[in-house]
Amino acid sequence: MKSSYTYIRKTWKKPKENLGKLWSKRLIEWRKSNAVVRVEKPTRLDRARTIGYKAKKGFVVARVRVRRGGRRRPKPKGGRRSKRQTTKKILKMNYKWVAEQRAQKKFSNLQVLNSYWLAKDGMFAWYEVIFVDISRPEIKKDKNITWITSKKHKGRVFRGLTSAGKKSRGLRKKGKRAIKTRPSIRAKGRRGK
């Protein structure tokens, strides 16, 4: 017998086709709302459960909107030599990591656990970020999540310790393929990006 999460997962593989008018209606609402909004429960329950969400006190979910685009500097117009006319990429982080950091600034008393993709259109990308309230006794007693209450995990988003942060820093690879990214991108003269 298939679980209900199987059907949710199947729906979210092609949400535009499967959800139809509901999908476009949601996007219109999300565009009008604020960039960071607290949500009562996860929109994608299957994905949220996979990355550690539990329906208990101490878990908070927020939807974050991020503007898409390469964030390149505009090309200078005249008065400069050709060496200075390269368009450099300013933002070297993935959207998910940016979304997590912006959400963390809004909910500074909570700790980011993880996040997942929600939707995108021509201008924006949306993510849902899962937070943990480390001050709650329910979290401190739970053996599976109590690790996040440790002091060494304080501000883990800004240090690139979340899944999105590690991916953006190139830490998914090991050994010979990760010469430019280890021990860190900064140590290798930022050649890993």
C-alpha positions in Angstrom: 0.0 0.0 0.0 1.4 3.4 -1.0 1.6 6.2 1.6 -0.1 9.6 1.1 3.4 11.1 0.8 3.9 9.2 -2.5 1.0 11.0 -4.1 2.1 14.4 -2.8 5.6 13.7 -4.2 4.1 12.8 -7.6 2.0 16.0 -7.7 5.0 18.2 -7.0 7.1 16.6 -9.8 5.0 18.7 -12.3 3.0 21.1 -10.1 2.0 23.4 -13.0 0.3 20.5 -14.8 -1.1 18.7 -11.7 -2.3 21.6 -9.7 -3.7 23.7 -12.6 -5.5 26.9 -11.6 -4.6 26.5 -8.0 -0.9 26.8 -8.9 -1.3 30.1 -10.8 -3.6 31.4 -8.0 -1.0 30.6 -5.4 1.8 32.4 -7.4 -0.3 35.5 -7.7 -0.9 35.6 -3.9 2.8 34.9 -3.2 3.9 37.7 -5.5 1.7 40.2 -3.6 2.7 39.1 -0.1 5.9 40.0 1.8 9.3 38.6 0.9 9.4 36.5 4.2 6.2 35.1 5.5 5.5 32.7 8.4 3.4 29.7 7.3 1.2 27.6 9.6 2.2 24.3 8.0 4.5 23.2 5.1 3.2 23.5 1.6 5.2 20.4 0.6 4.7 18.0 3.5 6.6 15.2 1.9 9.8 17.3 1.4 9.5 18.9 4.8 9.4 15.5 6.5 12.3 14.3 4.5 14.6 17.1 5.7 13.6 16.9 9.4 10.3 18.7 10.0 8.0 17.4 12.7 4.5 18.5 13.5 5.3 19.5 17.1 6.0 22.6 19.1 9.3 24.2 18.3 9.2 23.8 14.6 8.4 26.9 12.5 8.0 27.2 8.7 8.5 30.4 6.7 8.1 31.1 2.9 10.8 33.2 1.4 10.8 35.1 -2.0 14.1 35.7 -3.8 14.6 37.7 -7.0 16.1 35.7 -9.8 19.0 36.8 -12.0 22.8 36.7 -12.1 23.4 39.8 -10.1 26.1 41.0 -12.5 27.6 44.5 -12.3 26.6 46.7 -15.3 29.2 47.2 -17.9 31.0 50.6 -17.5 30.4 53.1 -20.3 33.7 54.8 -21.5 36.6 56.3 -19.6 38.1 52.9 -18.7 40.5 50.6 -20.3 39.4 47.1 -21.5 40.8 45.3 -18.5 38.3 47.0 -16.3 35.3 46.3 -18.6 34.6 42.7 -17.5 31.2 42.2 -15.9 31.9 40.4 -12.7 29.4 38.3 -10.9 28.7 39.8 -7.5 26.6 37.0 -5.9 28.3 33.7 -5.6 25.7 31.9 -3.6 22.7 29.8 -4.6 19.2 31.1 -4.2 18.3 28.6 -1.5 21.2 29.8 0.7 20.3 33.4 0.2 16.7 32.6 1.1 17.8 30.9 4.3 20.0 33.9 5.4 17.2 36.4 4.8 14.7 34.3 6.7 17.3 33.9 9.6 17.6 37.7 9.8 13.8 38.0 10.2 13.5 35.2 12.8 16.7 35.8 14.8 15.6 33.8 17.9 15.2 30.6 15.8 17.7 28.3 14.2 17.5 27.3 10.5 17.3 23.5 10.1 16.9 23.2 6.3 14.9 24.4 3.3 13.4 23.2 0.1 12.3 24.6 -3.3 8.7 25.7 -3.7 8.1 27.5 -7.0 9.6 29.9 -9.5 8.4 32.2 -12.3 10.3 34.6 -14.6 11.2 37.1 -11.8 11.1 35.3 -8.5 12.0 31.9 -6.8 10.2 30.8 -3.6 11.6 28.5 -0.9 10.3 27.3 2.4 12.7 27.4 5.4 12.3 25.1 8.4 13.3 26.7 11.7 13.8 25.2 15.2 13.1 27.0 18.4 16.1 25.9 20.5 14.7 27.4 23.7 11.7 25.0 23.8 11.9 22.0 26.2 10.3 19.7 23.5 13.3 20.3 21.3 15.8 19.8 24.1 14.2 16.4 25.0 14.0 15.1 21.4 17.1 12.9 20.8 16.9 13.4 17.0 17.0 17.2 17.0 18.7 18.1 20.3 22.1 18.5 18.4 20.9 21.9 17.1 20.7 23.4 20.6 24.5 23.2 20.9 26.4 26.5 20.9 28.6 25.4 18.0 25.6 25.5 15.7 24.8 29.1 16.5 24.4 31.2 13.3 25.0 28.0 11.2 23.3 29.7 8.1 25.8 32.5 8.0 28.7 30.1 8.3 27.5 27.9 5.4 26.8 24.9 7.6 23.3 24.1 6.2 22.8 21.8 3.2 22.4 24.7 0.8 25.5 26.4 2.2 27.7 23.3 1.9 26.6 22.8 -1.7 27.3 26.4 -2.6 30.8 26.1 -1.0 31.5 23.0 -3.1 31.7 20.6 -0.2 29.6 17.9 -1.7 32.7 16.6 -3.5 35.7 14.9 -1.9 39.2 14.0 -2.8 40.8 14.7 -6.1 37.8 16.6 -7.5 37.7 19.1 -4.6 41.3 20.5 -4.8 40.1 24.1 -5.2 37.4 23.9 -2.6 39.2 22.4 0.4 40.0 23.3 3.1 38.0 26.4 2.0 37.4 28.5 -1.1 39.1 31.5 0.6 42.2 29.4 1.4 42.5 28.6 -2.3 42.3 32.2 -3.5 38.6 31.9 -4.3 39.3 29.7 -7.4 36.7 27.2 -6.4 33.8 29.4 -7.6 
